[in-house]
Amino acid sequence: MITLLAKYAAKLTATGLCAPGDVLLAALDDELGWSQVVESSDPRRGLMEEIFAGMSISALLLARPAGVYQAVMAELARQALADGSRSITPGDCETRTFLHDLPVVDSLHAVVIIQALRQRKGCVILHEGEAFVAAFGSVSPEQAYVTFSSMCFASFVAYFADHLRTLRAGAMTDQRRAAFARSTALLQDDRSDRPDLLPGPFEDEDAAREAMIQAGRSTVEYGLVDSYFGNISYRLGDTILISQTGSSLDELGACIDPCRMDGSSCAGLTASSEYSAHKAVYEAELAQNGARAILHGHPRFSVILSLDCPRLDCPKLGECHRACDTARAVVDATCGMAVPIVPGEVGTGPFGLCNTLPQALTGTSGEKRGAIVYGHGLFTLGAVDFRDAFASLMDVEHFCRAEYFRRVGELGPR
């Protein structure tokens, strides 16, 4: 258990979400185990022991976000306490589906934190001007790690999307403008190097699996996902190899299911929740002997731009993720990139991705074939392997980041 705790604590520091020493993860086995040596005099230890005593949980994480995540989460928490809402409500798909909102409390006291954690999987704590996060796992420490990571991602998206929305509404204040400048100064540069991915086409299952494992790991390492979430697939004849639901893209290993396109296999029972969308895309692509690889990540600025729309008085506000009928796209005329933005929900319902994504993706052409799902993430296609799919994932995200700041500059001080 100690090894597992140290593993997830290390992941948080490796991804830049926390500084070394600013994350403490504990789990209850025969007794409480800790991700690092923590003295009995450390106030964090006493606080976490009180929370364990007051809740029926198996794991608990207490951490201080680092860098830009600290800046945006602290600012959102201050706003939530000032306006009385006491919660942060991001618009991204992961939050809407799993977290709902992020409770904000103003005290590092067990009773207050327990009250918030009884309502949600994690909470933001504003203490002496700094943001901290408490998150728990009912079964494993991995759950606490995922919640923390997702809260950082959601706060990032919420903050930058809200800034653009506030500019469009003409409601920007000097205080918010100054906070934005402090936050953007902490942004790290995008990576420009590319991973050396395996060339295709792949003619046997072992080779395709190896390529999927490599591409999935690179997607996480390059920060193109929320936590380790996303999905990946490869069509091998009439079989789709696809990552399992809830699997870690950086640790796929045995978590890849072979699903027959004719439905004659039951492997799809554990396949990604977006298997139906992948299958529909491949079926549409088969008509033109098209793509054999799909890569889906959650690049931050791609998600942020999907939430930006100048129609502030649209009658369908609040239903954008499922019923938006405004044609939008991310377009870069210099390289011929035109990536549509479409609505769509996970699953096979009337607003499911299986109905909106195939038409959007198969309608694209050129080197950058992809589609952004509102508030969700970016799907890209690879002709025979994951090299072009990964390049598109990177390039679209880099353009979306530049386009975001272009729009901010265009709207100007307001």
N, C-alpha and C positions, 0 to 999 in steps of 0.2 A: 504493500500500500504506500509506503514512504516513497518508493521509486516512482509510482504513478503520480503522486502529489508533486514531486520534484519535476516530473516530465511536463505537466501542464503549467506549472509556475514558470518553467524555462521557456515554454512556448510563448507566453505572454510577453516576456522580455525580448525574445528573439524577433517578434513581430513589431516591436516598438510600442506596444500598448502600455507597457509599464517599464519603469527603470528597475534595475536589479535592487532587491531589498525592499521594494515598495509593494510587493504582492505576498500575501500569506494565505496559504491554502491548508485546510485541516479536514480530516475525515475520521469518522467514528468506526473503529473496528472493535477489538476487545477493549481498547482505550483510544483516546484521541491521538492521532498521528499528525505530524506537521511537515510542511514542505521544506522547512529549514529549521535550524536550531533557533528556538525562541525562548528567551529567559522568562521566568515566572513573573519578573517585575515589568515586562513589556506590557503596556496598557492594551495592546491589540489582543494579546492572549486572554486576558481577563474578560474583555468585551466579547470575544468569540465564544469563550466557554459559557458565558451567560446566555448567549443566543442559542447555543446547542441545548442548554438546559431548558430553554423556553419553547423549543420547537422539536418536532419529530422529523429530523433530517439526518442524512448520512454524511454530507460534506458541506463546507462553508468556505467562501472566499471573501477576503477583505483586501482591497487593493486601491492604490492611488493611480489613476490613469496618468500617462506621461505626455509631454509635448503638446501637439495640437489637440489631442483628445482631452487633455486636462483643460485646455483653454475653452473649447467649445462646450464641454459638459458643465464646467463651472458657470459659464455665462448663461446657458439654458436653465441651470438650476436657480441662479439669481433671478432670472425672469419669472420662473414658475413660482418662486416664493413671493416675489413682488406683486404679481397679479392675482395671487390667491389660489391659483389652479393646483399648485403643489404637485404637478406632474408634467412630464415632457411627453408630447404626443407626436412622434415621427410618422411620416407617411409611407415608409418603405414596406414592402410586402412581408418581410420577415417579422417586423414589429407588429404589423396588422394581424398576422396569423398567429404568432406565438407569444409575443410580449404584451401586446395591446397598448400599454403605455408604461412610462418609467416613473414610478413614484419618487418624489423628492422630499427629503426630511432635512431638518436643520440642526440635528444633534447626533453626536456619536454616543448615544445611550442605548443600551440593549432593548429597553421597553419600546422605544420609538421605532427602532429598526425592525424588531420582531413584528410590530403592528403592520409595517409596510410589507414585510416579507410574507405575511399571511395572505396578502392580497395579490402579490406578484412574485416572479422568480428572482427578482433583484430590485435594488433601489439605489438611488443616488443620494449621497450624503454631502451637504455643503457644510464644511467645518472650517472656521477661521479663513474663509475666502477660497478654500480649495475643495475640489470635488473628490470624493471617495465613492467606491461602489462596494456594496455587499450583495453577494449572490449565493444561492444554495443549490445543492443537488439532493434530491430525495432518494436516489439510488447510488449515484457515483460522483466522484469529483469532476469527471468530464462534463457533467451537466452544468456545474458552476462555472467552469471555464468557458463553455459555449455561451452561457447567458452573459457573462462579462464581456466577451468579445463582441457579441451581437449588440449589446448596449452601447459600446464604443462606436461601432459602425453606424447604428441608428442615430446616435447623437451627432455624429459627423454629418450625415446626410441631412438630418433635420435642420442643423444650424445653417449650413450653406444654402440649402433650398429656401429656408425662411428669409435669409438675407436678400436673395433675389426677388422673392415674393414681396417683401417689404419695399424694396426699391420700385417695383412695378406699381405698387399701391401709393407711392409718393409719401410714405410714412416714416422715412429714415430719420433717425435722430443722430446728433453728434456723438452721443454716448455709444450707440450701436456701431456707428462708423469707426470709432476708435477701437472698440472691441474686435471688430472685423479685421482691422489692420494688425492688431496683436496676434490674432489667430492665424492669419495667412502668412505672417512672418515665420511661423513654426512649421509650415508645410515643407516636407522633404521633396526633393526633385524626383521625378519619375525615372525609373530605370530605363536605360536605353539599350543595354545589352540584351541579346536574345539567347534563350536556351538552345542547346544543340539537340533537337528532338529527332527521333528515329524517322528515317524516310520510308514511305510506303510506295505502292500499296502492300498491305499485309495479306498473305494468302492462307495463313493458318492461325488458329485461335491463340496459341502461345505468343506469337509475334505481336498480334493485336493487343493482347493483354499487357505485354511489356510496354508497348507504346502508350497505352492508356494510363498505366501506373506512372510512367515518366511524365506525361503531359499533366496529369492531375497534380503531381507533386510540384511541378514548376508553376502551375497556376496559383497554388498557395504561397510558394516561396516568393513570387513576384507581387504578392499583395492584391491579387485580382479577385478576391473572394471576401465574403463576410465569414469570419472564423475559418472553418475549413469546408464550408458548404458550397454547393454547386453540383453539377453532374456532367458526365462525359459518356459518350457512346461511340461505337464503331460498327458499321454494317459489314458483315462478312457473309456474302451470298444472301440467303434468306433468313439469317440469324442476326439479331442485334445484341452485341455485347454492351451492357450498360451498368454503370455504378449502382450499387444498392441504395435504397432509401436510408438517409441518415448517415451514410458512410463518410469517412474523412477522405477528401480528395488527395491528401498527402500521404495516406496510408491505405490505399485501395487493396493491395494484396489479394486476399481471397474474396473481397467484397465486390465482385463483378459477376453479373448474372447473364447467361446466354438465353435470350428470349426469341423463340421462333416467331416470325412475322405472321404466320398463319394461325397463331394462338394455340398451337398444339402442345405447348410446354407450359408447365405451371410455374416456371422460374420467375415469371413476371410478378408473382405475389410479393416478392421481396425487392423487386427492382425499384429504381427511383420513382418517386411520386409523379415525375414528369415523363415517365416512359411513354404514355399515350401521345404526348406531343412529339417526342423523338420519332416514334413509329410513324405518325402522320407525316412528318417532314420527309422521312426516307421514302415513304410511299409516293409522295408527290415528286420527289427527286428522281425516282426510278423511271418515270415517264421520259426523262431527258438524260438518263444515264448519269445522274448528278452525284452530289456529295456522298461521301462514305463516312465522314466524321462530324460529330457535333460536340462542341465545347461550350459549357455554360458557366459563367462566373458572375460575380457581383461587383464589378468595378465601381468605385464610389461616385466619380463624376458622371459616369454614364447613367447611373441611377438618379443622381441629382438633376441632370438635364431632362430626364424623362418626366420629372415632376414640375418642370417649368413650362408654363403656358400663359400667353398674354391675355387669354380670355378670362379675366377675373370675375366676370358676371355670367359665366356659362351656366345654363340651367342644370347641367349634369354634374356640377361640382359635388364631390363626395362619392361619385360613382365612376370617377375617372379610371380606376383600376379594372373595371369590368365592362363599362358601357360607353367609353369615349368614342365619339364618331368624328373627331377633328383629325384630319390627316396631318401628321407631323413626322419630321425626320431630322436626323443629324446629317448635314450635308457639307462636304468639303470639295468645292469645285476644282481645286488645284490638283487633287489626285483622283477625282471621279468617284469619291466615296458618297454613297447615299444609303444611310442606315435608317429604316423606318422605326417609329416608336408606336407600339400597339398595346392595347389593353389585353388582359387575359388572367384568369385565375388558375391555380394549380388544380388539376383534375380533369374530369370529362364532362362537367356540367355545360349548360348552354353558353356560359362565358369562359369556358376552359381554354387553356393554351392550345389544346389540340385543334381548336377551331380557328384561332387567330394567328398562331405562329407559322404554320406551314405556308399559308398564302403570302405572308410577309417575307419569309425567307426565300421561297422559290421565286419570288418576284425580283430578287436582287441579282446582280451580275458583277463581273469584274473580280479584282483581287480581294476586295474587302466585302465578303458576304456575311451579313449579320443582321440581327434585329434586336432592338431593346424593348423589353416588356416593362410597361409602366410600373415604376416603384420596385421592380423585381431584379432585373439584371440583363446581361447581354448574352445572346446566343450567337455563336459563329459557326460557319461551315468550313470543312476541309475537303478538298477534292478527293485526295487519296490517303491523307494522313493528317496529323495534328499541327504540322508546321504552319500552314497558311491560316488555320483556325486560331492558333495561338497568336500569330502575328496580327491578325485582325482584332483579337481581344485587346492586345496592347495598343495598337494604333488608334482604334476607336476611342479607347479611354484617354489616351494622350490628347487627341483632338478635343474630346469633351471637356477636359480640364482647361485647355486654352480657350475654347468657345465659352465656357462659363465666365471666365474673367473678361473676355471680350464683351459679353452681355452686361456684366457689372459696370465696365467702363463706359459702355454706350448709354446705359441708363443714367450714369453720372450721379453726383451728390444730390440727394433729395431730402 
